[in-house]
Amino acid sequence: MLDQADDIHPLFHGAPKSTEFRKLRKRLVQEVRLAIETYGMIQPGARWLVCLSGGKDSYTMLAVLHELKWRGLLPVDLLACNLDQGQPGFPATVLPEFLTRMGVPHRIEYQDTYSIVVDKVPQGRTYCALCSRLRRGNLYRIAREEGCSAVVLGHHRDDILETFFMNLFHGGRLATMPPKLVNEEGDLFVYRPLSFVAEADCDRFARAMNYPVIPCDLCGSQDGLQRMQVKALLDEWERRTPGRRNIMFRALMNTRPSHLPDPGLFDFLGLDLNRERAVQPDEAVVPPILRDAP
């Protein structure tokens, strides 16, 4: 089955034989498959551009997606893609050599967005917003050139939670990264199949597989990032109450519009008493019908 050399994708060759790793691998595959099914990510004849940064998350995503495809559970074409953004010291040969060795179809694209970010962002400000915008634009272009219908990103459960609290604390809105969306032009899907996966599991998996992880020296080198502060806060909560992250993520999937003070989300003006008959004291109060967000 999963451990026979002739019945496994090359990305899993050399996997540890321990029970702990087998459980981790099984959990990752189940969680990614559940996210794909829950959010309807599979479209007939789809081709996915699987975006790789060289970090632990993107390696995990690549391996699990190919595992699902290898076993006939993901009927789409996968094209791995790395955007080399021209960061000084970036090991440009690591990913192409790895992907070639693993027999993974891929495209390596070079675009010097690093110089633009460093030039445009004032001293002391974070690079993330502009860097992400430039990277996303190039990935959309590559997806169109390659005939892909979806751009697939490696954001995991913890990224989604951190973005929620970033918006809550600094953006003044309740929002986060959706597992599935359509780009502004309306011609590409954006998928996040790791939406149910914990960051710690990505780290354990990539380390166990000894993948050649490449750190981000652009945003990762900056001090005082708001996201890092939020991450530290969530780490502290998790340390005090193990399982807190999972509870908070479940809350994001269990929202109640009538219990939030947003008049654009729920029709408070149209909410009225049933005047045809009085509600008896011993009768259960029926909650209002929830209306989907526009």
Number of C-alpha atoms within 10 A of each C-alpha: 7 14 14 8 12 10 12 16 20 17 22 18 15 12 17 14 9 9 9 9 16 15 10 16 21 12 14 23 18 16 19 21 20 16 20 20 12 10 15 12 20 16 11 7 10 16 20 23 29 26 23 24 19 19 18 25 25 23 23 25 27 21 19 25 20 21 20 17 16 14 12 10 12 17 16 16 15 21 20 18 25 20 22 20 20 14 16 10 7 14 11 17 9 13 21 18 11 14 16 11 11 14 12 18 13 19 17 14 14 12 14 14 20 19 13 13 19 15 10 10 15 10 9 9 10 19 20 15 12 17 19 12 11 17 17 14 11 16 21 22 10 18 22 16 9 14 12 22 19 26 25 27 22 23 23 24 21 21 19 22 22 22 19 21 21 21 14 14 13 10 12 10 12 13 16 17 17 13 24 19 16 13 13 8 7 8 12 17 18 20 27 25 27 33 26 23 25 19 17 12 18 23 16 16 23 19 13 13 17 12 16 15 18 15 14 13 12 17 14 12 10 14 11 11 16 14 14 14 14 18 19 13 14 18 15 13 14 14 11 10 10 12 11 16 18 16 10 12 17 12 11 15 8 9 10 14 18 18 9 10 10 11 11 10 16 22 14 13 7 7 11 8 9 8 7 6 7 8 13 8 7 6 7 8 9 7 7 11 11 13 12 9 8 6
